């Protein structure tokens, strides 16, 4: 952000009881309900200063989809394994086996995306 008074860059500090390196998003995500977060902006060129106080009035969270998280972890693991294979022939054989498995999988429906 630029200073509204002179256009120079401003510093942003989140406080009062947080390290200087704390970002505003980290402070908000770590906040408890009814906690106040102070945000101070300063221009070191012209001396402009602003302090704002944010109060967290409620926190709504949603749990992640367990199946999606498990699937993403498995995809990461498979990708790591594939990246370690140096033989093109082995990779081609693996891809062919995966495609054969997909073609015979009874859980697969006509609406599944097919990419090759």
C-alpha angles and dihedrals in degrees: 000000000000126000111265090215102050108001096243121134116274131211121234122209126183118209171027099219101015133097115264091248094060112121121220092242091052091049092050094048092049095046124114124223113282091015120139121224119196119209119194124192121191135182111209092194102058103011097246111160135184132177122192127185120211120194120201104223098176140359123213118187132178127204118240123248104269093206092052091049092049091047092050091050091051092048089051091050092048091047091052091050093048092048090057093055110095099180113093089202091057091049091049091049091048092051091049091050091050091051091049089050092050092050092053098038108118091200091063115099133200090255095062114113114250117206126171 
